Amino acid sequence: MLTQELRARLDEEIKSHPVVIYMKGNALFPRCGFSAAALQLLQPHGEVHAVDVLAEPELRDAIKEYSSWPTIPQVYIRGQFVGGSDIVRELAERGELAKLIKGEAS
């Protein structure tokens, strides 16, 4: 359930870091292939703030409600929800991921 406290925390995390991924596992030990794939695509472009939703079950449900997106991982770039690993992969294949992270208009 997305409480006011969790919404405030998510707002702050997403605003405070250029790239945020809510994932299963962490940057050193991803515990899901989709999370690992998205992280691998994001990391060459700079720091990625990774949040392990498996460590906080209430966060796992709250982030899905926050974004209205049913799956994990969830990627936010420059404060905007981007999507999951498939969307990140598509952006990378089209050469748009780096531009998005750098803040260049596409």
N, C-alpha and C positions, 0 to 999 in steps of 0.2 A: 504494500500500500504506500502510495506517495504522500508522506506527511509534509507539513510545511517545513519542518527541519530538514528533511531529505531534499526537498525542492530547493531550499536555500543553499544546501551543500553542493548540489549538482550545478546550480547556477554559478556558484563561485568557482568550482573546479573548471567548468567549461570556459568561463571568462578569463581565468588566471593562466591558462596554458594554451599555446597556439594549436597544439594537437593533443586530443584526449581520446583514448580508447578504453571503453568498458569491455572487459574481456574475461574469459574463463582462464584462470591462472594469472601469471605475471610475466613481465618482459623477459625474465631469465628462465622461466619454466611455464610456457603456455600449456594449458591442459585441454586444448581443443584445436583441431586442425584449422578451422576457420579463423580463430583468434590468432594463431601463429602466422597464417598467410597474410592477414591484414597488417599485422605488426611488421612483418618483413618488408612489405611494400612501403610502409610509412617511415621506418627507421632511417633509410638513407637520406631523408630530407631534413633531419634534425631531431631534436629532443621530442620524445613521445611520452606523455604522461599516461601511464597504464594503471588502471584500477581493476583489481581482482574481484569480480562479483561473486565468486565462489566463497570468498572469505567473509562476505556479508550478505546472507540470503535476503535480507530485507531490501538491500540495494539492487539485487538482481531483479526483483519484481518492480521496484520503484522506477528504475531506468527505463523499463519497457513502457510503463505508464507515462513517464515524462516525455518520451519521444513519440509515443503512439506507434512504436516499432516492435514487433513481437520476438525478435531474435537477438542473440549476442554473438559476435561482438557488435558494438555500436561505436561509430567514429564521429567525432566532432572536430571540425577544423575552423579556427578563427571564430569560435562561438556559434557556429552553425552545424546542425545535424547533417551529416553526409549520408550515412547508411551503414550497411554491413560490409563483409569482406568482398562480396560479389561486386558491389558498387565501387569500392576502393580499387579492386582489380581493373574494372572497366575504365575508371578515371586514369589509372596508371598506363593502361594499354593505349589510351588516346592521347597521352602526354599532358593530361590536364591536372594530374595530382600535384605535381611540383608547383604549377602556377597557382593552384588553389592554396597550397600551404604558404607560398611566398606572398599571397595576397594580391596577385596579379589578376585582373579581370580576364575572363575567358571570352 
